[in-house]
Amino acid sequence: MALKVVPFDPARHLETEDDILCYLEAAMEGNDARHIASALGDVARSRGMTEIARKTGLGRQALYAALSETGNPTLETLTAVLDALGFELTVQKRPAAA
């Protein structure tokens, strides 16, 4: 019997707000804008892209494109999606380097 392998989809495992918060915090640690956008896309898919599109007033296909590894969402799109998910963008000072 052959082993069936399917691609890993993080959206299927983001069940609680704590899951989402930890996932987004981890994505932010790398300071890679494309990775952050992709992670936010995973979260949006976990909550339903159609619902996120409705709440933000943005097109579903535009959100899929912007929140992908190759996307380049505007700050306005990022904040709208975070707001639709019940989160907000914040800034904090980094700990001093050792």
C-alpha angles and dihedrals in degrees: 000000000000120000112244113220124192128186115265112252113194091195089071091060101045099096107145136040088248090055090052094045093051091046093051093044090053091049091051093053093075095054088221107143094201092050091049091050091048092049090050087051090054090052093047090051090050089057096039122275092223091058092046090050090051093049094047098039089232126126117264093229091047089053092049089052096044095045097051133098089264096040126107107199122192120243087250091058093047094050092045092052093045090050091050088053093049096253135110137210113249137175128221135176116260118241113261114269115253 
